[in-house]
């Protein structure tokens, strides 16, 4: 599933499989996703809640990247690219890998 938005909010909830969310000016909220490959591209921050047994790729130019209850299969995978990641973002990413 692919969701695109220029300025409105993007929200994905209770999905499985390949989930892509792209929004140049959108707020992104991903919740209760399992057994999925989650791709998120945004110019602003995003929030991931309860994403389990999957692979997560985050590409954010600015804003906070908030991870809460995010785990991956085989110890967890998180690819996170951000021009200037915050200390909190790096600490959250390190705790998943």
C-alpha positions in Angstrom: 0.0 0.0 0.0 1.3 3.5 -0.9 0.0 6.7 0.5 1.0 10.2 -0.8 0.0 13.6 0.5 1.4 17.1 -0.2 0.2 18.8 3.0 -2.5 16.7 4.7 -1.8 14.2 7.5 -1.0 10.6 6.6 -2.0 7.8 9.0 -1.6 4.0 8.5 -3.0 1.7 11.2 -3.4 -2.1 11.6 -1.8 -3.1 8.3 0.5 -5.9 7.1 2.8 -6.2 4.1 4.6 -3.4 2.2 3.5 0.0 3.5 4.9 3.3 2.0 4.0 6.8 3.2 5.3 9.9 1.4 4.4 13.4 2.2 6.4 16.6 1.5 4.5 18.7 4.1 2.5 16.0 5.7 2.5 14.8 9.3 3.0 11.0 9.3 1.5 8.7 12.0 2.0 4.9 11.7 0.4 2.7 14.4 -0.1 -1.0 15.1 1.7 -2.4 12.1 3.1 -5.9 12.1 4.9 -8.3 9.7 5.5 -5.3 7.4 8.2 -3.4 5.4 7.4 0.2 6.3 8.9 3.1 4.2 8.4 6.7 5.3 9.6 9.7 3.5 8.7 13.2 4.8 10.2 16.6 5.1 8.9 16.9 8.6 8.8 14.6 11.6 6.9 11.4 12.1 5.7 9.0 14.8 5.8 5.2 14.8 3.8 3.3 17.5 3.7 -0.4 17.9 5.4 -1.5 14.7 6.5 -5.1 15.2 8.3 -7.9 13.3 9.2 -5.8 10.3 11.8 -3.6 8.6 11.4 0.2 8.9 13.0 2.8 6.7 12.7 6.4 7.7 13.8 9.4 5.5 13.1 12.7 7.2 14.7 16.1 6.4 13.7 17.8 9.6 11.5 17.4 12.6 11.3 14.8 15.3 11.3 11.1 14.6 9.4 9.4 17.5 9.6 5.6 17.9 7.5 3.9 20.5 7.2 0.1 20.7 9.1 -0.4 17.4 10.8 -3.8 17.0 12.0 -5.8 14.0 12.4 -9.5 13.2 15.8 -11.0 13.9 16.8 -8.3 16.3 15.1 -5.4 14.5 16.0 -3.3 11.5 15.8 0.4 11.2 17.3 2.5 8.4 17.0 6.1 9.4 18.3 9.0 7.3 17.9 12.5 8.5 20.1 15.5 7.7 20.5 16.5 11.4 19.2 13.7 13.6 18.4 14.6 17.2 20.1 12.9 20.1 16.8 11.3 21.1 16.3 9.9 17.5 19.8 8.3 17.5 19.3 6.8 21.0 15.9 5.3 19.9 17.5 3.9 16.7 20.3 2.4 18.7 17.9 0.7 21.1 16.2 -1.0 18.2 19.2 -2.3 16.3 
